[in-house]
């Protein structure tokens, strides 16, 4: 119960921090440089210029519709967390816009696009990792990710790029180019943030001393292992290959221990983006 409370509190802090950083990016770089953006704001600008629909009205209706869809598909917990973002972001934006020093960081649109991209990617990433979203156009990628397993960062990039390209009907072409750069940067940063702390190292070990090395992995490193039946290509002799997954910090220790047991051991090391299961996303238990 205490662990669940701590996790909820930590997620709440991440949601607040993400929205504050997002509001800072808009105040410090996007608005002063006149950058166009993707997302709900970009979509609203498109409909305003094509059909004359007021920007505020479009954003309000669109956010409500997306909020309902997110609640139905992603659950009440997601809806509550997203509601926090919906309230926090405009309040933070209103406060920061009244601080004159924040609106005079740089007059260079390229620097503005770069820094805004990094800050927005970081902010959306930690909000999504906390189980929420910043609302609006963040929700469709999350819904498609849950239903079809499509990457969130790629979907965000595609949606935002289409919205930006559509604004070529009324915006300056150079603005669109800066906008595409902004979307590209925050997509890359978002992808890195979403994978932060989840990447692990997969190791395959081919050795004649597999019993001893397997015992070492279980007892000294406290990691699980799988023995895979294999056949050598040259001599056609049967052998067992040890497969294990360790944290990135444990790899040097594993390599050292393996070479102490068998200096001729053949090791194949791969980086994996995410690992689910006991010892990683679930607690270990011993029978």
C-alpha positions in Angstrom: 0.0 0.0 0.0 2.8 2.4 0.9 4.7 1.5 -2.3 1.5 2.3 -4.3 1.1 5.6 -2.6 4.8 6.5 -3.3 4.3 5.6 -7.0 1.2 7.7 -7.3 3.0 10.7 -5.6 6.0 10.3 -7.9 3.8 10.1 -11.0 2.0 13.3 -9.9 5.3 15.1 -9.5 6.3 14.0 -13.0 3.0 15.2 -14.5 3.4 18.6 -12.8 7.0 18.9 -13.9 6.3 17.9 -17.4 3.6 20.5 -17.8 5.7 23.2 -16.2 8.6 22.4 -18.6 6.2 22.4 -21.6 4.8 25.8 -20.5 8.3 27.2 -20.2 9.2 26.0 -23.7 6.1 27.7 -25.1 6.8 31.0 -23.2 10.6 31.1 -23.7 11.0 30.0 -27.3 7.8 29.2 -29.3 5.8 32.4 -28.8 8.7 34.9 -28.9 10.1 33.4 -32.1 6.7 33.1 -33.7 7.2 29.3 -34.4 4.3 27.3 -35.6 3.6 24.0 -34.0 1.8 20.7 -34.5 -0.6 19.3 -32.0 -4.0 20.7 -31.1 -2.8 24.4 -31.5 -1.6 23.7 -35.1 -4.8 21.9 -36.0 -6.8 24.8 -34.5 -4.9 27.4 -36.6 -5.6 25.3 -39.7 -9.4 25.3 -39.1 -9.4 28.9 -38.1 -7.8 29.9 -41.4 -9.9 27.6 -43.6 -13.3 27.7 -41.9 -13.0 30.7 -39.5 -13.6 28.6 -36.4 -12.3 30.5 -33.3 -9.1 29.0 -32.1 -10.1 28.8 -28.4 -13.4 27.2 -29.2 -11.8 24.6 -31.5 -9.2 23.7 -28.9 -11.8 23.4 -26.1 -14.1 21.1 -28.1 -11.2 19.0 -29.5 -9.6 18.5 -26.1 -13.0 17.4 -24.6 -13.5 14.9 -27.4 -10.0 13.5 -27.1 -10.4 13.4 -23.3 -13.5 11.3 -23.6 -11.9 8.9 -26.2 -8.8 8.6 -23.9 -11.0 7.8 -20.9 -13.0 5.2 -22.8 -10.0 3.4 -24.4 -7.2 4.0 -21.8 -9.2 3.9 -18.6 -10.3 6.2 -15.7 -6.8 6.3 -14.2 -5.5 7.8 -17.4 -8.4 10.2 -17.6 -7.8 11.5 -14.1 -4.0 12.0 -14.7 -4.7 13.8 -18.0 -7.2 16.0 -16.3 -4.4 17.1 -14.0 -2.4 18.1 -17.1 -5.4 19.9 -18.6 -5.6 22.1 -15.4 -1.9 22.5 -14.7 -0.7 23.6 -18.2 -2.8 26.7 -18.7 -2.2 27.9 -15.2 1.6 27.5 -15.6 1.5 29.1 -19.0 -0.4 32.1 -17.6 2.1 32.6 -14.8 5.2 32.3 -17.0 3.8 34.7 -19.7 3.7 37.4 -17.0 7.4 37.0 -16.3 9.0 39.4 -18.8 12.6 37.9 -18.5 11.4 34.6 -19.9 10.2 36.1 -23.1 13.6 37.5 -24.1 15.9 34.4 -24.1 17.0 34.6 -27.8 15.9 36.2 -31.1 17.4 33.3 -33.1 14.5 31.1 -34.5 16.9 28.2 -35.0 18.0 28.2 -31.3 14.4 28.6 -30.3 13.4 25.5 -32.4 16.2 23.4 -30.9 15.6 24.3 -27.3 11.9 24.1 -27.6 12.2 20.7 -29.2 14.4 19.4 -26.4 12.1 20.7 -23.7 8.9 19.6 -25.3 10.2 16.1 -26.0 11.4 15.8 -22.4 8.1 17.1 -20.9 5.8 14.9 -23.0 8.1 11.9 -22.3 7.9 12.1 -18.5 4.2 12.8 -18.6 3.5 9.7 -20.7 5.9 7.6 -18.5 3.7 8.8 -15.5 0.7 7.3 -17.2 -0.9 10.5 -18.5 -0.7 12.9 -21.4 -0.7 16.6 -22.0 -4.1 16.2 -23.7 -5.3 17.0 -27.3 -3.3 15.4 -30.1 -1.2 13.4 -27.6 -4.1 11.1 -27.0 -4.6 9.5 -30.6 -1.0 8.1 -30.6 -1.5 6.6 -27.1 -4.8 5.0 -28.3 -3.2 3.6 -31.5 -0.3 2.3 -29.5 -2.6 0.4 -27.1 -4.8 -1.0 -29.9 -2.1 -1.8 -32.6 1.3 -1.5 -30.8 2.5 1.3 -33.0 5.3 3.5 -31.6 4.1 6.6 -29.8 7.0 8.8 -30.9 6.6 7.9 -34.6 2.9 8.5 -34.5 3.4 11.9 -32.9 5.9 12.8 -35.5 3.6 11.8 -38.4 0.6 13.6 -37.0 2.5 16.8 -36.2 4.3 16.8 -39.6 1.0 16.5 -41.4 -0.5 19.4 -39.3 2.6 21.5 -40.0 2.6 20.8 -43.7 -1.1 21.7 -43.9 -0.2 25.1 -42.5 1.8 25.9 -45.6 -1.6 27.2 -46.9 -1.3 30.3 -44.8 2.1 30.3 -43.0 5.5 31.4 -44.2 7.5 28.5 -45.7 10.5 29.2 -43.5 8.2 29.0 -40.4 7.0 25.6 -41.6 10.6 24.4 -42.0 11.5 25.5 -38.5 8.3 23.8 -37.3 9.3 20.5 -38.9 12.7 20.8 -37.2 11.0 21.4 -33.9 8.8 18.3 -34.3 11.7 16.2 -35.4 13.8 17.2 -32.4 11.1 16.6 -29.8 10.2 13.3 -31.4 13.8 12.1 -31.0 14.0 13.4 -27.4 10.6 11.8 -26.6 11.8 8.5 -27.8 14.9 8.6 -25.7 12.9 9.6 -22.6 10.4 6.8 -23.0 13.2 4.2 -23.2 15.2 5.8 -20.4 15.9 3.3 -17.6 14.2 0.4 -19.6 17.1 -0.7 -21.9 18.9 -3.8 -20.8 21.7 -6.0 -22.2 21.1 -9.5 -23.6 24.1 -11.8 -23.6 24.5 -15.1 -25.4 27.4 -17.2 -24.1 28.8 -20.2 -26.1 31.2 -22.2 -23.9 32.2 -25.7 -23.0 31.9 -24.8 -19.3 28.2 -23.8 -19.5 27.3 -25.5 -16.3 29.8 -23.5 -14.3 29.0 -20.2 -16.0 25.3 -20.8 -15.7 25.7 -21.4 -11.9 27.8 -18.2 -11.6 25.1 -16.1 -13.3 22.4 -17.5 -11.0 24.3 -17.4 -7.7 26.7 -14.4 -8.1 24.8 -12.1 -10.4 21.4 -13.1 -9.1 20.1 -13.2 -12.7 18.0 -15.8 -14.5 19.3 -17.7 -17.5 18.0 -19.9 -20.3 19.9 -22.8 -21.9 19.4 -23.1 -25.6 20.2 -26.3 -27.5 22.5 -25.5 -30.5 24.8 -27.2 -33.0 28.1 -25.8 -34.1 28.4 -25.0 -37.8 31.9 -26.5 -38.4 32.1 -29.7 -36.3 28.3 -30.3 -36.1 28.7 -30.9 -32.4 25.8 -30.3 -30.1 26.2 -27.6 -27.4 24.2 -25.5 -25.0 24.1 -21.7 -25.4 23.5 -19.6 -22.2 21.0 -16.7 -22.7 20.7 -14.1 -20.0 19.6 -10.5 -19.6 21.5 -8.1 -17.3 21.5 -4.4 -16.6 24.0 -2.3 -18.5 26.1 -1.8 -15.3 26.3 -5.6 -14.7 27.8 -6.3 -18.2 31.4 -5.6 -17.3 31.2 -7.8 -14.2 29.5 -10.6 -16.2 32.3 -10.4 -18.9 35.0 -10.5 -16.2 33.5 -13.5 -14.4 32.9 -15.4 -17.7 36.5 -15.0 -18.9 37.8 -16.1 -15.5 35.9 -19.4 -15.9 36.5 -19.8 -19.6 39.0 -17.5 -21.4 37.8 -19.0 -24.7 34.1 -18.3 -24.2 32.3 -16.7 -27.1 30.0 -13.9 -26.1 27.3 -12.1 -28.2 26.1 -8.9 -26.6 22.9 -7.0 -27.7 21.1 -4.0 -26.4 17.4 -4.5 -25.9 15.0 -1.6 -25.5 12.7 -3.1 -22.8 12.4 -6.2 -20.6 9.3 -7.3 -18.8 9.2 -10.1 -16.2 10.5 -11.2 -12.8 13.6 -9.5 -11.7 13.0 -6.5 -13.9 9.4 -5.2 -14.0 8.3 -7.8 -11.3 9.7 -8.6 -7.9 11.8 -11.7 -7.5 10.7 -14.5 -5.2 12.3 -17.7 -4.1 10.6 -21.0 -3.4 
